[in-house]
């Protein structure tokens, strides 16, 4: 039992890395559709022209706010999310969203990664975020990749694999605390902005 457990733990990272290739191989087999459903991307034509657009990976609070602002400003965008219920609900509302794992190159291709201007990865899965970043950089060397992460320790690694800009939750929340404290002391907006700039410059 212990031998099996140890070997399973040892090979799991390699199997996860090989997941997209295994999925592509599986989808290429002449199997009934009901066996492959969920593995293949839903090839539904998005309601926008996929050119110079924004790809949003993850439709949590950050993804929703980004999509809302993009829509208000007329920025073409498409959303990839792993929650089928969210995808079905938001598609009824007219959102350009589809179900899929953005770590799969076929999903990124369906989202038009080759012609996109910006990729915003705002998921909660750090391993998936790293995989998506590295794959997107390989598929489109000129794309601007903005990625959200929870911890400061992830910045260097994410930049080394292709991220242009890393937004750190724990750091940005500390800046917001500083801003609110200064506002309570009636500090002028210019002073608050200057402090925020200096803190970000020092950390990033």
C-alpha positions as CSV (number, residue, x, y, z in Angstrom):
1,X,0.0,0.0,0.0
2,X,2.8,2.4,0.9
3,X,4.7,1.6,-2.2
4,X,1.7,2.3,-4.4
5,X,1.0,5.5,-2.5
6,X,4.6,6.8,-2.9
7,X,4.8,5.9,-6.6
8,X,1.4,7.5,-7.3
9,X,2.5,10.7,-5.6
10,X,5.8,10.7,-7.5
11,X,4.3,10.4,-11.0
12,X,1.3,12.7,-10.4
13,X,3.1,15.9,-11.4
14,X,4.3,14.3,-14.7
15,X,0.8,13.0,-15.5
16,X,-0.7,16.5,-14.8
17,X,1.8,18.1,-17.1
18,X,1.0,15.5,-19.8
19,X,-2.8,16.1,-19.3
20,X,-3.4,18.3,-22.3
21,X,-1.5,15.9,-24.6
22,X,-3.4,12.9,-23.3
23,X,-6.7,14.8,-23.7
24,X,-5.8,15.7,-27.3
25,X,-4.9,12.0,-28.0
26,X,-8.1,10.8,-26.4
27,X,-10.3,13.3,-28.4
28,X,-8.7,12.1,-31.6
29,X,-9.8,8.5,-31.0
30,X,-12.8,7.1,-32.9
31,X,-14.9,6.9,-29.8
32,X,-18.6,7.7,-29.2
33,X,-19.3,11.3,-28.6
34,X,-20.8,10.7,-25.1
35,X,-17.5,9.3,-23.9
36,X,-15.6,12.4,-25.1
37,X,-18.1,15.1,-24.0
38,X,-16.4,17.5,-21.7
39,X,-13.0,16.7,-23.0
40,X,-13.5,18.6,-26.3
41,X,-14.0,22.4,-26.4
42,X,-17.5,23.5,-27.4
43,X,-16.8,25.0,-30.8
44,X,-19.4,27.7,-30.6
45,X,-18.6,30.8,-32.6
46,X,-18.0,33.6,-30.2
47,X,-20.2,36.7,-30.6
48,X,-17.2,38.9,-31.2
49,X,-14.5,39.3,-33.8
50,X,-11.4,37.6,-32.3
51,X,-8.8,40.1,-33.3
52,X,-6.6,42.2,-31.0
53,X,-8.9,41.0,-28.1
54,X,-8.6,40.3,-24.4
55,X,-8.8,36.7,-23.1
56,X,-10.0,36.4,-19.5
57,X,-9.2,33.1,-17.8
58,X,-11.4,32.6,-14.8
59,X,-14.8,34.2,-14.1
60,X,-14.7,34.8,-10.4
61,X,-15.0,38.3,-8.9
62,X,-11.9,39.6,-10.7
63,X,-12.9,38.1,-14.0
64,X,-16.4,39.5,-13.7
65,X,-15.2,43.0,-13.0
66,X,-12.7,42.9,-15.8
67,X,-15.3,41.7,-18.3
68,X,-17.8,44.3,-17.1
69,X,-15.3,47.1,-17.7
70,X,-14.1,45.7,-21.0
71,X,-17.8,45.6,-22.2
72,X,-18.3,49.2,-21.0
73,X,-15.2,50.4,-22.8
74,X,-15.8,48.5,-26.0
75,X,-12.8,46.2,-25.6
76,X,-13.4,42.9,-27.4
77,X,-13.0,40.0,-25.0
78,X,-13.7,36.3,-24.5
79,X,-13.9,34.4,-21.3
80,X,-12.7,30.8,-20.4
81,X,-14.0,29.2,-17.3
82,X,-14.0,25.7,-15.8
83,X,-17.4,25.9,-14.1
84,X,-20.0,24.5,-16.5
85,X,-22.9,26.0,-14.5
86,X,-21.4,29.5,-14.6
87,X,-20.7,29.1,-18.3
88,X,-24.3,28.1,-19.1
89,X,-25.7,30.9,-16.9
90,X,-23.5,33.6,-18.3
91,X,-24.0,32.5,-21.9
92,X,-27.7,33.0,-21.5
93,X,-26.9,36.6,-20.5
94,X,-25.0,37.0,-23.7
95,X,-21.5,36.8,-22.3
96,X,-18.8,35.6,-24.8
97,X,-17.8,32.7,-22.5
98,X,-17.1,29.0,-23.0
99,X,-16.2,26.0,-21.0
100,X,-12.7,24.7,-21.0
101,X,-9.3,24.3,-19.3
102,X,-7.0,27.1,-20.6
103,X,-4.0,24.9,-19.8
104,X,-5.1,22.9,-22.9
105,X,-3.6,24.4,-26.1
106,X,-6.7,23.6,-28.1
107,X,-8.7,25.7,-25.8
108,X,-6.4,28.7,-26.1
109,X,-6.5,28.3,-29.9
110,X,-10.3,28.3,-29.8
111,X,-10.0,31.6,-27.8
112,X,-7.8,33.1,-30.5
113,X,-4.6,33.3,-28.5
114,X,-2.6,33.8,-31.7
115,X,-4.4,37.1,-32.5
116,X,-5.1,38.3,-28.9
117,X,-3.5,41.4,-27.4
118,X,-3.8,40.6,-23.7
119,X,-4.2,37.5,-21.6
120,X,-5.5,38.0,-18.1
121,X,-5.2,34.9,-15.9
122,X,-7.3,35.5,-12.8
123,X,-7.9,32.0,-11.5
124,X,-7.3,30.7,-8.0
125,X,-5.2,27.7,-9.1
126,X,-1.4,28.6,-9.0
127,X,-0.3,25.5,-10.8
128,X,-2.8,26.0,-13.6
129,X,-1.9,29.7,-13.9
130,X,1.8,28.8,-14.4
131,X,1.0,26.2,-17.0
132,X,-1.3,28.6,-18.9
133,X,1.3,31.4,-18.8
134,X,4.1,29.3,-20.2
135,X,1.9,27.8,-22.9
136,X,0.4,31.2,-23.9
137,X,3.9,32.7,-24.2
138,X,5.0,29.9,-26.4
139,X,1.9,30.1,-28.7
140,X,2.0,33.9,-29.0
141,X,5.4,35.5,-28.1
142,X,4.0,39.0,-28.5
143,X,0.9,38.7,-26.2
144,X,0.8,40.8,-23.0
145,X,0.2,38.4,-20.1
146,X,-1.2,39.8,-16.8
147,X,-1.6,37.2,-14.1
148,X,-3.0,37.3,-10.6
149,X,-1.5,35.4,-7.7
150,X,-2.0,35.2,-4.0
151,X,1.6,35.4,-2.7
152,X,4.7,37.6,-3.3
153,X,6.9,34.6,-3.5
154,X,5.4,33.7,-6.9
155,X,6.4,36.9,-8.7
156,X,9.9,35.8,-9.9
157,X,8.8,32.4,-11.1
158,X,5.8,33.8,-13.0
159,X,7.9,36.4,-14.7
160,X,10.6,33.8,-15.6
161,X,8.0,31.7,-17.4
162,X,6.5,34.6,-19.4
163,X,4.3,36.9,-17.4
164,X,4.6,40.6,-18.2
165,X,2.9,41.8,-15.1
166,X,2.0,40.0,-11.8
167,X,-0.7,41.3,-9.5
168,X,-0.3,40.0,-5.9
169,X,-3.4,39.8,-3.7
170,X,-1.6,40.0,-0.3
171,X,0.4,43.0,-1.5
172,X,-2.4,44.9,-3.1
173,X,-4.6,44.4,0.0
174,X,-1.8,46.0,2.1
175,X,-1.7,49.0,-0.2
176,X,-5.5,49.4,0.1
177,X,-5.1,49.3,4.0
178,X,-2.4,52.1,3.7
179,X,-4.7,54.2,1.5
180,X,-7.7,53.9,3.9
181,X,-5.6,54.7,6.9
182,X,-4.2,57.8,5.2
183,X,-7.7,58.9,4.1
184,X,-8.9,58.7,7.7
185,X,-6.1,61.1,8.6
186,X,-7.3,63.4,5.9
187,X,-4.2,63.0,3.7
188,X,-4.7,64.6,0.2
189,X,-5.3,62.3,-2.7
190,X,-1.9,63.3,-4.3
191,X,0.0,62.2,-1.1
192,X,-1.9,58.8,-1.1
193,X,-1.1,58.2,-4.8
194,X,2.6,59.1,-4.2
195,X,2.9,56.7,-1.3
196,X,1.2,53.9,-3.3
197,X,3.5,54.5,-6.2
198,X,6.6,54.4,-4.0
199,X,5.5,51.2,-2.2
200,X,4.7,49.5,-5.5
201,X,7.9,50.6,-7.1
202,X,9.9,49.2,-4.1
203,X,8.1,45.9,-4.1
204,X,7.5,45.1,-7.8
